[in-house]
Each structure stands twice: as structure tokens, then as C-alpha cells.
Amino acid sequence: MHGLDSTLVAIATPAGRGGVGCVRLSGTTAHTIARALFRAAQPRSEPSASPCFGKFLDRAGQVLDHGYLVLFEQGRSYTGEPIAELWAHGSPAVLAEIVQAAVAQGAEPAGPGEFTYRALRHGRLDLARAEAVRDLIEARTRQQARIAFAQLEGALSHSLQPLRDSLIEWVARGEAAVEFVEEAETWLPAGSFLSAIESAQQQCERLLAGFARGRVLREGATVALIGQPNVGKSSIFNRLLDEERAIVTEVPGTTRDTIEALLDLDGIPVRLIDTAGLRATTELVEGEGVRRAELAREQADLVLLILDRSRALGTE
């Protein structure tokens, strides 16, 4: 993690090729460095928050690509610092060279999450919103993205703020009662401090009560299909995915290893696991498959036990 006095640079768009790619600079010298790497197509006194079209230069001062430069002033940017964004074509080679050219001008390569960390340090985000940025980036379903955006807009922060304000107030009143014991204005009615603590505890418990559901919505759930050999686990696995992902035959023990796939279930990302049939076996490969099936059963959030109605229930 770099100090707040340094200027950071990093590619801000996903890895790989694309039509457009962005290199972001954040820090006190961000605008100066960006201008050193840019030549405007039309003479203008100063690039501003309006996109300015021009050419980007490499470390040797040669023209590398053309695109847009956008400058954000301190206090009006994502991090709260001066920011410059250079929008070029999405070639990994071009973007990497722009980053290296910025480093040659004095910028420091940013680590994962450093732009958001600076936004946190400069008061642009609180901790709940900073975590929501990560959740929004990593969202795998539309429902996850909606929840993360609500958190980014302050849904959790607004719920926590009254609790935080109340605790700060009672800490101050408690300290005043101890420091100025002779002042009548600082006296606390008997039991009031304990009552305030109990009220805060109840608010915390109400927030924590939704943790399990929130974790599933945020991280997804793991569902394991468990059962004896040849009861239809792989058939159900394929049916849920609506594709022929697992091999299905009438031969018991066809599935020797766990097979996983991601399923979007009403906005919840579900990691669906098809497993080998559970039975006692001396066969080495099948035995390893059974071991992995049992491990999947232990670690899953939900286990679906698959039974064949044409068979009588056994002791297993």
C-alpha cells in the first residue's frame, strides 16, 4: 500500500482486449503526468472535465494511440484526489505502455483496491460503501448487482448511522458523568446507561439476524446432489442446468468425480455439485469419488438427497 502523497496509476478496465481501455491516475501530480503523455488534437488552453481528444505518447515520446483524456478535480473525483483518465483502444500492449510511461513520469503502480482505499481515506466512501464497490464488481447475477448497488448508495450505512450516533452520544455522556461528577447537568438517571447499552445490543442483533440470508445473496450457495449410484443425480443435474453437462448411463458408478456448474437461481448464484454415488467399494478410483462426494456433502449449504422411487429404501 502506497502513501497518500504518491500518485497512483493502473489500468481501470478488465484484463483482455476490447474496443476501449482506461488508464487511471490518482494523486497530486495526476494531471501533470497525464498532460505529459497527451497531445490534444485541437489547441486548447487546458484539458478539463470535458473529454479532450488527442494522441497518447509512449516512454520515448512517440505517438502510441489516440483517444480521450478526462480530468477530475480534487474533491470531485472518485478518490477525492485529482484524477486523470486516459481512454485509449483496449489493447493490452497499448494500455501497459501508457502505464509504464506514467511510471517513468513519477507515478507508482497501484495495488488491488488502492483507488477505493483512497476514496475511503478521503471520506468519499465509508467502509460499508467501500466493501459494496468490491461486491458490485464481483457480482455474478443481476440480483447481486442490485444489492451491491443499494449498499453503495448507503443502504447499510443509513441503518448503522443511528446506532453509531447513539453510541457516540452515550460514550460522551458517560465520560462527562465521570469527569464532572459535581455538575448536576452531567448526572445520569439510575439505569439509563445500562438501558442504552441494551437498546444498542438489540439493534445489533436485529442487523445480525439478516446475516445468513445476506451472506447467501452476496456469496452464493453451494448445493450438493447426494445419493446412491444410478438413482438419477446426473440426470437431475443436467435438468437443472438445462444442458447435457454430466454423462448419464445405466451403468452404476458412471460419475467418478464431482462435477460443478454455476446456476442463477432467482438472482442467487448457486454452485451445483453432482457427486459420485455413495456406496462401499474397494475400487480405488470409485473410492476416491465417494470420498469427494462425502466432502461435498459436509461443505454444502444445502444437500439434495436423490432417491429412486422404484427401489425400496435400504439401511443406507
Secondary structure, 3 states (H helix, E strand, C coil): CCCCCCCEEEECCCCCCEEEEEEEEECCCHHHHHHHCEEECCCCCCCCCCCEEEEEECCCCCEEEEEEEEEECCCCCCCCCCEEEEEEEECHHHHHHHHHHHHHCCCEECCCCHHHHHHHHCCCCCHHHHHHHHHHHHCCCHHHHHHHHHHHCCHHHHHHHHHHHHHHHHHHHHHHHHHCCCCHHHCCCCCHHHHHHHHHHHHHHHHHHCHHHHHHHHHCEEEEEECCCCCCHHHHHHHHHCCCCCCCCCCCCCCCCCEEEEEEECCEEEEEEECCCCCCCCCHHHHHHHHHHHHHHHHCCEEEECCCCCCCCCCC
